[in-house]
Amino acid sequence: MELGVKNYVFLITYTLLMLCLIMNFSVIMGIFSKITMLLMPFVYGFIIAYVINWPYEFIKEKVSKYIVNKKSANLVCIVLSYLIVFGVFAFIFITIIPRIYGSLVQFMDNFSQYTQSFVSMAKNLEKKLKLDQLTYNYLDTIIKNLPGLLERSAQGFFSNMFNFTKNFAIGIYNWIIGIIISFYFIASKDKLICQLKLLISVYIPPRFSESVLKVLRLTHVKFGKFLIGKIIDSLIIGMLCFLGTSILQTPYTLLISVIVAITNIIPFFGPFIGAVPCILILLVVSPLKAIWFTVFILILQQIDGNIIGPKILGNTVGISGLWIMFSVILGGGLFGIPGMIVGVPVFAVIYTMISEYVTNSYHCPKDSSK
């Protein structure tokens, strides 16, 4: 009887709590948003520490052979890791960013001239093709409206870029604090991992704690190898694109190469997402160059997909092209561009865990083709 009363009390309390949460949902989300904003430096710090951890582990393996004192070796490894990572970023900001900005300014300054040349060329092409009157009128309407459409697209692009720059400038403070916090994350990494394992073993039942640790280890491996591999792959593709477009004497070579390199981080759809704005830019400047660039980018992506990508990434993800496409579409639909990037390793972890569970439960032979 007493147990029944307790169940009723628990049910009523739980119901009242849920009603309270639903009725004050906007207030609770506002509080949650403020807490999230306050904790953003720690999020940035963790991201920075996670990136720096990869060169840190590599350097630590080499340096520990020569420095006996563990604290001194850790300090040297941390300093070298930060110098390498931030040295690369400093090089990018000092040498590449100003040139990209100059290209964008030059493109906008010459935009009217480009559109006028493009319209004149299109009208000459109409006359040479000797189109019938209906088709001619239809294409003539498109051509007349094209400069306005291109201008609005360019304004929208630069408006989004301005908003991105503004938000980035607002978040600079959080990133600076995040850099400081990341140093503490790296320096206390072993201790933090030990504390996390202790918390899991204390607050999670023993039959689940090992599975949680296994998922965390698998997530670290999948995320780390995939993201680092994609970054290296994208850098190589960016450099090859710069070399190829320089040989083809393509306008705005650096700007186009950076767009191709950045979008290449997105699995499967990245090459197409990056190629479209580049082709549109070149189409306005020089249609012939746009055609040559399209052919070049198709060849480059074939080289990446069949030679460079497999050599760098190997079987890191462990899922087929179908599931990669599925995870990119699902992640992009839910979380936009970040979801498209992290969707693949997240799905790879889920796929691996389900596959292992099914295999262990039913003793099915593992499918090597995935």
Stockholm file with secondary structure:
# STOCKHOLM 1.0

chainA/1-370         MELGVKNYVFLITYTLLMLCLIMNFSVIMGIFSKITMLLMPFVYGFIIAYVINWPYEFIKEKVSKYIVNKKSANLVCIVLSYLIVFGVFAFIFITIIPRIYGSLVQFMDNFSQYTQSFVSMAKNLEKKLKLDQLTYNYLDTIIKNLPGLLERSAQGFFSNMFNFTKNFAIGIYNWIIGIIISFYFIASKDKLICQLKLLISVYIPPRFSESVLKVLRLTHVKFGKFLIGKIIDSLIIGMLCFLGTSILQTPYTLLISVIVAITNIIPFFGPFIGAVPCILILLVVSPLKAIWFTVFILILQQIDGNIIGPKILGNTVGISGLWIMFSVILGGGLFGIPGMIVGVPVFAVIYTMISEYVTNSYHCPKDSSK
#=GR chainA/1-370 SS CHHHHHHHHHHHHHHHHHHHHHHTHHHHHHHHHHHHHHHHHHHHHHHHHHHHHHHHHHHHHHHTTTCCCHHHHHHHHHHHHHHHHHHHHHHIIIIIHHHHHHHHHHHHHTHHHHHHHHHHHHHHHHHHHTCCHHHHHHHHHHHHHHHHHHHHHHHHHHHHHHHHHHHHHHTHHHHHHHHHHHHHHHHTHHHHHHHHHHHHHHHSCHHHHHHHHHHHHHHHHHHHHHHHHHHHHHHHHHHHHHHHHHHTTCTTHHHHHHHHHHHTTSTTTHHHHHHHHHHHHHHHHCHHHHHHHHHHHHHHHHHIIIIIHHHHHTTSSCSCHHHHHHHHHHHHHHHHHHHHHHHHHHHHHHHHHHHHHHHHHHCCCCCTTC
#=GC SS_cons         CHHHHHHHHHHHHHHHHHHHHHHTHHHHHHHHHHHHHHHHHHHHHHHHHHHHHHHHHHHHHHHTTTCCCHHHHHHHHHHHHHHHHHHHHHHIIIIIHHHHHHHHHHHHHTHHHHHHHHHHHHHHHHHHHTCCHHHHHHHHHHHHHHHHHHHHHHHHHHHHHHHHHHHHHHTHHHHHHHHHHHHHHHHTHHHHHHHHHHHHHHHSCHHHHHHHHHHHHHHHHHHHHHHHHHHHHHHHHHHHHHHHHHHTTCTTHHHHHHHHHHHTTSTTTHHHHHHHHHHHHHHHHCHHHHHHHHHHHHHHHHHIIIIIHHHHHTTSSCSCHHHHHHHHHHHHHHHHHHHHHHHHHHHHHHHHHHHHHHHHHHCCCCCTTC
//
